[in-house]
Amino acid sequence: MRVVVTGGAGFIGHHLVSHLLEAHHEVHVLDNFSTGCLDRLLVQGEKGKSNLTIHDCDIVHSKFPTLEIDAMVHLAAPISVSESLKDPEKYRNGILEGSRRCFDWAKSSGAKRIVAASTAAVYGNANEMPISENTTLDPMSPYAHYKLEMEELLSNYNSFKLDCVSLRFFNVFGEGQTTTGGYASAVPIFLEQYSKSMPITITGDGQQTRDFVYVGDVCDAVVAVLSCGWPLLSPVYNIGSGKNYRIYDLAVCLGGEIQFIARRDEPKQSLSDISRITNELEWNPSCDVIQWLGRELFNINK
């Protein structure tokens, strides 16, 4: 299968490229490298030999390459909630208009399936737990608002010739996640602070809960969606771990000094209901964030 991955040089993207190459797909990456790392892709390209082609392409401004493709995984987007509050126009262009251009190009290039990355932020400060795909949608930021509009836009491309699905990612963690550029998650921040013998900083009281899902499990979910039969049973799936932890629990796991800093305007709790994708596609996450942190601490300390 010839698969295009937009944003393929990013955190999730370069892991997905690796998964696809290992499954012997032909992969084309579209990325402008504003936050992604070319070197990570070059390593994957060496492993995958000639099955990886990298295109320097800005999805908002660049001309797209001429290709015949089987599927697109659309990951490219600005991802900072706080930045979206300061510069909503950037997020309208980067998420909504960029996605429109990608979907138009994928359709004209012969794609049979488009898989687009959305976010659990579309649920906002949900009251009911766990959060299913039918939970009331209440985006709290321009980032989340435009991701929801992107989902609605993608649904308009769905037809008997083009199968379209949005994946609502919860808090993704894993190897290669940075603390700079775009969304800065608690997991890499805490690990960096620990490795530098700095206090672990927790926003608010640390009682807020998050559903952390491993990047390898996320990639397995994307591959499952790409490779399942026609047509997909659902237009949207939650991608989470199905369990949550307090931010305080992660900090305690690392040990050392903890400092509490000013709280942010953010949802108090998060927990995904992943029964839809588990039942329909037989996907199950396998990596627990606390166990993963334990392995990372062992590697840092050895």
FENVENVEN-V60195 format. One record per pair of residues at least 24 apart in sequence whose ideal C-beta (glycine too) atoms are under 10 Angstrom apart, sorted by the first residue. I is the first residue (numbers start at 1). J is the second residue. D is the distance in whole Angstrom. If there is no record, write none. Layout:
BEGIN
i: {I/I}
j: {J/J}
d: {D/D}
END
This chain:
BEGIN
i: {1/1/1/1/1/1/1/1/1/1/2/2/2/2/2/2/2/2/2/2/2/2/2/2/3/3/3/3/3/3/3/3/3/3/3/3/3/3/4/4/4/4/4/4/4/4/4/4/4/4/4/4/4/4/4/4/4/4/4/5/5/5/5/5/5/5/5/5/5/5/5/5/6/6/6/6/6/6/6/6/6/6/6/6/6/6/6/6/6/6/6/6/7/7/7/7/7/7/7/7/7/7/7/7/7/7/7/8/8/8/8/8/8/8/8/8/8/9/9/9/9/9/9/9/9/9/9/9/9/9/9/9/10/10/10/10/10/10/10/10/10/10/10/10/10/10/11/11/11/11/11/11/11/11/11/11/11/11/11/11/11/11/11/11/11/12/12/12/12/12/12/12/12/12/12/12/12/12/13/13/13/13/13/13/13/13/14/14/14/14/14/14/14/14/15/15/15/15/15/15/15/15/15/15/15/15/15/16/16/16/16/16/16/16/16/16/16/16/16/16/17/17/17/17/17/17/17/17/17/17/18/18/18/18/18/18/18/19/19/19/19/19/19/19/19/20/20/20/20/20/20/20/20/20/20/21/21/21/21/21/21/22/22/22/22/23/23/23/24/24/25/25/25/25/25/25/25/26/26/26/26/26/26/27/27/27/27/27/28/28/28/28/28/28/28/28/28/29/29/29/29/29/29/29/30/30/30/30/30/30/30/30/30/30/30/30/30/30/30/30/31/31/31/31/31/31/31/32/32/32/32/32/32/32/32/33/33/34/34/34/34/34/34/35/35/35/35/35/35/35/35/35/36/36/36/37/37/40/57/57/58/58/58/59/59/59/59/59/59/59/59/59/59/60/60/60/60/60/60/60/60/60/60/61/61/61/61/62/63/64/64/64/64/64/64/64/65/65/66/66/67/67/67/67/67/68/68/68/69/69/69/69/69/69/69/69/70/70/70/70/70/70/71/71/71/71/71/71/71/71/71/71/71/72/72/72/72/72/72/72/72/72/72/72/72/72/72/73/73/73/73/73/73/73/73/73/73/73/74/74/74/74/74/74/74/74/74/74/74/74/74/74/74/75/75/75/75/75/75/76/76/77/77/77/77/77/77/77/77/77/78/78/78/78/78/78/79/79/79/79/79/79/79/79/79/80/80/80/80/80/80/81/81/81/81/81/81/81/81/81/81/81/81/82/82/82/82/82/82/83/83/83/83/83/84/84/84/84/84/84/84/84/85/85/85/85/85/86/87/88/88/88/88/88/89/90/90/91/91/91/91/91/91/91/92/92/92/92/93/94/94/95/95/95/95/95/95/95/95/95/95/95/96/96/96/96/96/96/96/97/97/97/98/98/99/99/99/99/99/99/99/100/100/100/100/100/100/102/102/103/103/103/103/103/103/103/104/106/106/106/107/107/107/107/107/110/110/111/111/111/111/111/112/112/112/112/113/113/113/113/113/113/113/113/113/113/113/114/114/114/114/114/114/114/114/115/115/115/115/115/115/115/115/115/115/115/115/115/116/116/116/116/116/116/116/116/116/116/116/117/117/117/117/117/117/117/117/117/117/118/118/118/118/118/118/118/118/118/118/118/118/118/118/118/119/119/119/119/119/119/119/119/119/119/119/119/119/119/119/120/120/120/120/120/120/120/120/120/120/120/120/120/120/120/120/121/121/121/121/121/121/121/121/121/121/122/122/122/122/122/122/122/122/122/123/123/123/123/123/123/123/124/124/124/125/125/125/125/125/125/126/126/126/126/126/127/127/128/128/129/129/129/129/129/129/129/129/130/130/130/130/130/130/130/130/130/130/130/130/130/131/131/131/131/131/131/131/131/131/131/131/131/132/132/132/132/132/132/133/133/133/133/133/133/133/133/133/133/133/133/133/134/134/134/135/135/135/138/140/140/140/141/141/143/143/151/151/154/154/155/155/158/158/158/159/160/160/162/163/163/163/163/163/163/163/164/164/164/164/165/165/165/165/165/165/165/165/165/165/165/166/166/166/166/167/167/167/167/167/167/167/167/167/168/168/168/168/168/168/169/169/169/169/169/169/169/169/169/169/170/170/170/170/170/170/170/170/170/170/170/170/170/170/170/171/171/171/171/171/171/171/171/171/171/171/172/172/172/172/172/172/172/172/172/173/173/173/173/173/173/173/173/173/173/173/173/173/174/174/174/174/174/174/174/174/174/174/174/174/175/175/175/175/175/176/177/185/185/186/186/186/186/186/186/186/187/187/187/187/187/187/187/188/190/190/190/190/190/190/190/190/190/191/191/191/191/191/191/193/193/193/193/193/194/194/194/194/194/194/194/194/194/194/195/195/195/195/195/197/197/198/198/198/199/199/199/199/199/199/199/200/200/200/200/200/200/200/200/200/200/200/200/200/201/201/201/201/201/201/202/202/202/202/202/202/202/202/202/202/202/203/203/203/203/203/203/203/204/204/204/204/204/204/204/204/204/205/205/205/205/205/206/206/206/206/206/206/206/206/206/206/207/207/207/207/207/207/208/208/208/208/208/208/208/208/208/208/208/209/209/209/209/209/209/209/209/209/209/209/209/210/210/210/210/210/210/210/210/210/210/210/210/210/210/211/211/211/211/211/211/211/211/211/211/211/211/211/211/211/211/212/212/212/212/212/212/212/212/212/212/212/212/212/212/213/213/213/213/213/213/213/213/213/213/213/214/214/214/214/214/214/214/214/215/216/216/216/216/217/217/217/217/217/217/218/220/220/220/220/221/221/221/221/221/221/222/223/224/224/224/224/224/225/225/225/225/227/228/228/228/228/229/232/232/233/233/233/233/233/234/234/234/234/236/236/237/237/237/237/237/237/237/237/238/238/238/238/238/238/238/239/239/239/239/239/240/240/240/240/240/240/240/241/241/241/241/241/241/241/241/241/242/242/242/242/242/242/242/242/243/243/243/243/243/243/243/244/244/244/244/244/245/245/245/245/245/249/249/249/250/250/250/252/253/253/253/253/253/253/254/254/254/254/254/255}
j: {25/26/27/69/70/71/112/113/226/227/26/27/28/51/53/67/68/69/70/71/72/109/110/111/27/28/29/69/70/71/72/73/111/113/115/222/223/226/28/29/30/53/55/57/64/65/67/69/70/71/72/73/74/102/105/106/109/111/114/29/30/31/41/52/71/72/73/74/75/76/115/222/30/31/32/55/57/59/64/72/73/74/75/76/77/98/99/102/105/106/116/117/31/32/34/35/36/59/73/74/75/76/77/79/98/102/117/36/40/41/44/52/54/55/73/75/76/33/34/35/36/37/38/39/40/41/42/44/54/56/75/76/34/35/36/37/40/75/76/77/79/117/176/178/181/182/35/36/37/40/75/79/172/173/174/175/176/177/178/181/182/183/185/188/215/73/75/79/117/169/172/174/176/177/215/218/219/222/37/40/41/73/75/76/117/219/38/39/40/41/43/44/176/215/40/44/172/174/175/176/177/214/215/216/218/219/222/44/73/75/115/117/215/216/218/219/220/222/223/226/41/44/45/47/48/51/52/54/73/219/43/44/47/48/52/216/219/44/215/216/218/219/220/222/223/44/48/51/52/71/73/219/222/223/226/45/47/48/49/51/52/47/48/219/223/223/226/227/48/51/51/52/70/71/223/226/227/50/51/52/53/69/70/51/52/53/54/73/52/53/54/55/57/65/67/69/72/53/54/55/56/57/75/76/54/55/56/57/58/59/62/64/65/67/72/74/75/76/102/105/55/56/57/58/59/75/76/56/57/58/59/60/61/62/76/57/58/58/76/78/94/181/182/76/78/79/80/178/180/181/182/183/75/76/181/176/178/176/102/105/94/98/101/93/94/95/97/98/99/100/101/102/105/90/93/94/95/97/98/99/100/101/102/93/97/98/101/101/105/101/102/104/105/106/108/109/105/109/105/109/105/106/109/110/111/109/110/111/105/106/108/109/110/111/112/113/109/110/111/112/113/226/106/110/111/112/113/114/115/163/225/226/227/102/103/105/106/107/109/111/112/113/114/115/116/164/226/113/114/115/116/117/167/219/222/223/225/226/98/99/102/103/106/114/115/116/117/118/150/154/164/166/167/115/116/117/167/169/222/102/117/116/117/118/119/143/146/147/150/182/142/143/146/181/182/183/117/119/121/143/147/181/182/183/184/141/143/181/182/183/184/119/121/140/141/142/143/144/182/183/264/265/266/141/143/183/184/264/265/141/142/143/182/183/121/141/142/143/144/145/146/147/140/141/142/143/265/142/142/141/142/143/145/146/142/142/143/141/142/143/144/145/146/147/142/145/146/149/146/143/146/119/142/143/144/145/146/147/148/149/150/153/145/146/147/149/150/152/153/146/150/153/146/150/146/147/149/150/151/153/154/149/150/153/154/156/157/150/154/150/153/154/156/157/162/164/157/157/162/164/157/159/161/162/164/161/162/157/161/162/163/164/161/162/163/230/162/163/164/165/225/226/227/228/230/231/232/154/157/158/162/163/164/165/166/154/163/164/165/166/167/221/222/223/225/226/232/237/147/150/151/153/154/157/164/165/166/167/236/147/150/166/167/168/169/172/218/222/239/144/147/148/150/151/154/165/166/167/168/169/236/237/238/239/143/144/147/148/150/151/166/167/168/169/170/171/172/183/239/144/147/168/169/170/171/210/211/213/238/239/240/267/270/271/272/145/147/148/168/169/170/183/266/267/270/146/147/148/149/150/151/166/168/236/148/168/170/238/267/270/272/148/266/267/265/266/267/268/269/270/267/268/269/270/271/268/269/271/273/209/211/244/269/270/271/272/273/211/238/240/242/243/244/269/270/271/272/273/274/275/168/170/211/238/240/267/269/270/271/272/273/274/238/272/273/274/275/276/166/168/234/235/236/237/238/272/273/274/275/276/277/236/273/276/238/272/273/267/265/266/267/265/266/182/183/235/236/235/236/235/236/231/232/235/231/230/231/231/225/228/229/230/231/232/235/231/232/235/236/222/225/226/228/231/232/233/234/235/236/237/234/235/236/237/218/221/222/225/236/237/238/239/277/236/237/238/239/240/272/211/213/215/218/221/222/238/239/240/272/210/211/212/213/218/238/239/240/241/242/244/270/271/272/274/210/211/212/213/240/241/244/245/270/272/289/212/213/214/215/217/218/219/239/240/210/212/213/214/215/218/241/250/287/289/292/293/296/212/213/214/215/216/217/218/219/287/289/292/296/214/215/216/292/296/215/215/210/212/210/212/245/247/250/251/289/212/247/250/289/292/293/296/296/247/250/251/253/254/256/258/293/296/250/254/293/296/297/300/251/254/256/257/259/251/253/254/255/256/293/296/297/300/301/254/296/297/300/301/256/257/256/257/259/251/256/257/258/259/260/261/247/248/250/251/252/253/254/255/256/257/258/259/260/251/257/258/259/260/261/246/247/248/250/251/252/258/259/260/261/263/247/260/261/262/263/264/266/247/248/260/261/262/263/264/266/268/246/247/248/260/263/246/247/248/249/250/251/252/258/260/263/246/247/248/249/268/269/244/246/247/248/263/264/266/267/268/269/270/243/244/245/246/247/248/249/267/268/269/270/271/240/241/244/245/246/247/249/250/266/267/269/270/271/289/238/239/240/241/242/243/244/245/269/270/271/272/273/274/285/289/240/241/243/244/245/250/270/285/287/288/289/290/292/293/238/239/240/241/242/243/272/274/285/287/289/241/285/286/287/288/289/291/292/287/285/286/287/292/241/283/284/285/286/287/285/283/284/285/286/274/277/281/283/284/285/283/283/277/280/281/282/283/277/280/281/283/281/280/281/282/283/281/280/281/276/277/279/280/281/276/277/280/281/276/277/272/274/276/277/278/280/281/283/272/273/274/275/276/277/278/272/274/277/283/285/270/271/272/273/274/277/285/271/272/274/284/285/286/287/288/289/271/272/273/274/275/278/284/285/271/272/274/285/288/289/290/269/270/271/272/289/271/288/289/290/293/289/290/293/289/290/293/290/289/290/291/293/294/297/293/294/296/297/300/297}
d: {5/7/9/9/5/6/9/9/7/8/5/8/7/10/10/7/7/5/5/8/10/9/9/9/6/7/10/7/7/5/7/6/9/9/9/10/10/7/5/8/6/10/9/10/9/9/7/5/9/7/5/7/9/9/9/7/8/8/10/5/7/8/10/10/10/8/5/8/6/9/10/9/5/7/10/10/8/6/10/7/7/5/6/4/9/8/9/6/10/9/9/9/6/9/10/9/7/8/9/8/4/3/7/9/10/10/8/7/9/7/9/9/8/9/8/7/8/6/9/8/3/6/6/9/7/5/10/10/8/10/10/9/10/6/4/8/9/6/8/9/9/10/9/10/9/8/9/8/9/9/9/9/8/9/8/9/6/5/7/9/9/9/9/9/7/10/6/10/7/8/6/8/9/9/6/6/7/9/10/9/8/8/5/8/9/10/10/10/4/6/9/6/7/10/9/9/9/7/8/7/10/10/5/7/8/5/10/10/6/7/10/10/9/10/8/5/10/6/8/10/7/5/9/10/8/10/7/9/10/9/9/5/7/8/10/9/8/10/10/8/10/4/7/8/6/9/9/9/9/10/8/8/9/7/8/8/6/4/9/6/6/8/8/10/10/7/9/8/9/7/7/10/9/9/9/8/9/9/5/8/8/9/9/6/5/7/9/9/8/5/8/6/10/7/6/7/9/7/5/7/10/9/10/10/9/5/9/4/9/7/8/7/8/10/9/9/10/7/8/9/8/7/7/9/9/9/7/7/7/4/8/9/8/7/8/10/9/8/10/9/10/8/9/10/8/8/10/9/9/4/6/10/10/9/9/8/9/7/10/10/10/8/10/10/8/10/9/4/8/10/6/5/9/10/5/6/10/6/5/10/10/7/10/9/10/9/9/9/10/7/8/9/5/9/9/8/9/9/10/8/9/10/5/9/10/6/5/9/9/7/10/5/6/5/9/10/9/7/7/6/7/9/8/10/6/6/4/7/7/9/9/6/9/7/8/8/4/9/8/5/10/8/5/7/8/10/10/9/8/5/8/8/9/10/6/9/9/7/9/6/5/8/8/7/7/4/6/10/9/8/10/9/10/9/8/5/10/10/9/7/9/9/7/10/9/8/8/8/8/9/10/7/9/10/7/9/9/8/10/7/9/9/4/4/10/9/7/8/5/6/8/9/7/8/5/8/5/7/10/7/9/9/8/8/9/9/9/8/10/10/9/8/8/9/10/5/4/4/8/8/8/10/10/6/7/8/9/9/8/9/4/9/8/8/9/9/10/9/5/6/10/8/5/9/7/9/6/9/9/9/8/10/9/7/10/9/4/6/10/8/6/10/9/5/9/5/6/10/7/9/10/10/10/9/9/9/9/5/9/6/7/10/9/6/9/10/10/10/10/9/7/6/9/5/9/8/8/8/8/9/6/9/9/6/10/9/9/9/9/6/9/9/7/6/6/8/7/5/7/8/8/6/10/9/8/9/8/7/7/9/7/8/5/7/9/9/9/8/6/8/6/9/6/10/5/6/9/10/9/7/7/9/5/10/7/7/5/7/10/8/9/8/6/9/6/10/9/8/9/9/5/7/7/5/9/10/4/6/5/7/7/10/10/9/8/6/5/9/10/10/10/9/6/6/8/10/10/9/10/9/10/5/7/5/8/9/7/10/7/9/7/9/6/10/7/9/7/9/9/9/9/10/9/8/9/10/6/5/10/10/7/9/6/9/10/8/10/9/8/8/9/10/10/7/9/8/4/7/8/9/7/9/8/8/9/10/9/10/9/9/10/8/6/8/5/9/9/8/9/8/7/9/9/10/9/4/6/4/8/9/9/9/8/7/8/10/9/7/6/6/6/10/7/8/4/9/8/7/10/7/7/9/5/7/6/10/8/10/10/6/9/10/9/9/9/10/8/10/7/8/8/9/10/10/9/8/7/8/9/6/9/9/9/7/10/9/8/10/9/9/10/6/5/5/9/10/8/7/10/10/6/10/10/10/5/10/7/6/7/7/10/7/5/8/8/7/7/7/8/6/8/5/8/6/7/5/6/8/8/10/7/10/6/9/10/9/5/8/10/8/4/7/5/9/7/7/4/7/9/9/6/9/5/9/5/6/5/7/8/9/9/10/7/10/9/8/6/8/5/9/6/10/8/9/10/5/7/6/7/10/10/10/9/6/7/9/10/10/9/5/3/6/9/8/9/8/9/8/10/9/7/9/9/9/8/8/9/8/7/9/10/6/6/8/10/7/10/7/7/8/7/9/10/9/6/6/9/6/10/10/8/10/10/8/8/6/8/8/9/8/9/10/9/9/10/5/8/7/9/9/7/7/10/10/9/9/5/9/8/9/9/8/9/10/7/4/7/4/10/10/10/10/8/4/9/10/6/9/6/7/5/7/10/9/10/8/5/8/5/10/6/6/9/6/10/6/7/5/7/9/8/8/6/7/5/5/8/8/10/7/8/8/3/7/8/9/9/9/8/7/7/6/5/3/8/9/7/9/8/7/10/6/8/6/10/8/9/10/7/6/9/9/9/7/7/5/7/8/10/4/6/5/8/10/9/9/8/5/6/7/10/10/6/7/8/7/10/9/10/9/8/5/9/9/9/10/4/6/7/7/5/8/9/5/5/5/10/9/10/9/8/6/9/8/7/8/9/10/9/8/4/9/9/10/10/6/5/5/9/10/8/9/6/8/8/7/7/7/4/8/7/10/7/9/9/8/6/10/7/8/8/4/6/6/8/6/9/8/8/9/7/8/5/9/8/10/9/8/10/5/8/5/8/10/7/8/9/8/6/9/9/10/8/9/8/10/9/5/8/6/8/6/9/9/10/10/8/6/4/10/8/8/9/5/6/5/9/7/7/10/8/7/7/8/8/8/8/3/8/6/10/8/9/7/8/10/5/9/8/7/7/8/6/7/5/8/8/9/7/7/9/10/9/8/9/10/7/6/4/8/10/10/9/6/7/10/9/7/10/7/7/7/10/9/6/10/5/7/8/7/10/9/7/10/8}
END
